[in-house]
Amino acid sequence: MEISTISNIILSALSFLLAFISIVFVIVTLKQNNRMLEASSRPYISIYLETITICEQTTFFVIKNFGTTPALITKFEYDPILKTTPQKHNLYNLQFDYIRELTISPGQSKLMPYDTQKLSNPNLTFVIGYISQDKKYYEDSVTVNAKNYSHIPVPRPETGVSPDNLREVNTLREILEHLI
């Protein structure tokens, strides 16, 4: 065999090999881009604790969509202690049952007032399952330690509100709650 024929065969084989490697690289890159696109355009629902202090401290569980698309919550499991721990209002014990079938838009949150100081077990686990607009299902488990959170110092102004200032204080509370 001539050297030119051998050279052409080797060059053809190398060209084929490089083309194959390029195709594999493109496929891997496209799959990675699809995963990154999905991660950047999906809902991320989580739950955490927050407090607001205006004359007295109020604690809230906050369920929030940190993602970029709306989500329909289809599963919401929580520790039964939240339903049995005495609260200021009975509705505070029942509110966790209303989270299922709730649609949360990007950046939207739902505040659920709850006196966590009364909990006998501060470690609470929540399981949140939700569906995105494109019908993909996501599920996350979040554990919150209410005692650790409540032991972080928060400055508290003098307690008590004069009846003349009650309307302003409630308006300020409403504004702050919507900023969370």
Secondary structure, 3 states (H helix, E strand, C coil): CCHHHHHHHHHHHHHHHHHHHHHHHHHHHHHHHHHHHHHHCCCCEEEEEEEEECCCEEEEEEEEECCCCCEEEEEEECCCHHHHCCCCCCHHHHHHHHCCCCEECCCCEEEEECCHHHCCCCEEEEEEEEEECCCCEEEEEEEEEHHHHHCCCCCCCCCCCCCCCHHHHHHHHHHHHHHC
